[in-house]
């Protein structure tokens, strides 16, 4: 069991890691530093950042696919970025709003590069995998 001090210490460390004084910029302003593949904490979202441009993928279980919306990756929640560390970035619509934290990963999972024929059965398995990943228990 984690004691109250341990929990408080962890919360303080997390708060310090993404402090309100963090500098927020548009993704294209930090392109070299953020080029790479990033996985959202707690969500099935993967981002590929190249020269400030964002390509969005969704992953669940053995499935991964590029978002079919041509505007994907340009939604307001990805409007501003801050570099927390070389292996962690955060996005937000404004500095005061919810922060979406992503961790660097070595490469896109191979499933993201697999062409799929999305049959009704495959879509059903994807939905089941999404619920299993995001809502365990």
N, C-alpha and C positions, 0 to 999 in steps of 0.2 A: 504494500500500500504506500502511496506517495503522501508524505506529510505536508502540512500547510506551507511550511517554509519552501519545500521543493516546488510546489505548484506556484507560489508567489515568485520565486526566483525564475522559473521558466517563463512566466508571464512578463516579468521585467526584461528578460533577455529578448523575448519576442518583440516587445514594444520598442526596445532600443534598436533592434535590427531594422525595423521599418518605422523610423521616427517621423513625426509630423514635419520636422525641419528638412526632410529629404527633398532633393531637387527633382522636379518632374519636368519632362520635356516630351516633345513628339518623338515617336519611334525613329524617324529618319535622322534625328539629331545625334543618335548614339549608335549608328548602324554598325560600325566596325566592332565595337565592344559587345554588341548583342547578336551578331551573326551566329546562327546555329539553330539547334533544335531544343525546344523547351516543353516540359510537361507541367500542366496545371496541378497544383496541390488540391486533391479532393474532387477533381472533376476529370472527365474523360477527354480533356482538350489538349491537343498538341499544337504547337506553333513552330513554323519554320520561318525564321527571320533572315532576310538577305537584303542588305543595303536599305534597311528601314521598311521594307515591304513584308507584310505578314501573310503567310499561307496557313489556313486553319484546317486541322484534322480532328476527327473524333475517334476515340478508341474505347473499346469495352470488350473484356474477355479476349478472345482470339481475333476480334474484328478491329479494323481501322479503316477509315475512309476519309478522303479529302472532302471538305464541305462543298456541296455542289453550288452554293450561292456565290455568284461572281463578286459580290460585295462582302463576303465573309472575311473577317480579319480587319474590317474597317468600322466595326460597330463602336459605339461610344464607350463601351467598357474597356476598349483597348486604345483609347485616345491618347493617354499620357503614360509614359514609362519612367521608371526609376531603376537604376542598377543598385541592387542591395549588396551584391558581391559578384565576383566573376562567374559564379554558378547559380545565381538567383536574381530574378528580376520581378518587378511588380507593375501591374497596370491599374489604372483608375480613370474614371471619367473626369473627375476633378480631384485635387489632392485631399479633399475632405471626405470623399466618398469611399465606398467599399474598394478594397485592394485585392486584386487577383494575383496571387503569387505563383510563379513558374520556376521550376528548377531545370537547369541544363541537363540534357541527356546526350549520349554520344552520337546517336543517329535515330532516324525514324525507325520504328519497328518494321520488320519486313512485311507484316500484314498491311501496312499503309501503302505499300507498293504493289499489292496484289490486286489485279482486276477481278471484280466479282460480278456475277450475274445475280442481281438482287431479286431472287424469287420470293414469293410470300413466306416460304419456310425459312429462308435466310433472314429476312426482315424480322420474323418472329424470334429467331435465335438471337439476333442483334438486340432486340428490345429486352429479352430475358437477360442477356449478358449486361446490358446497361443497368437494369434494376439490381442485378446481383452485385455489380461493382459499386454503384452509388448509394444503394440502400441495403447494405448487408444486414443479416440478422432477421 
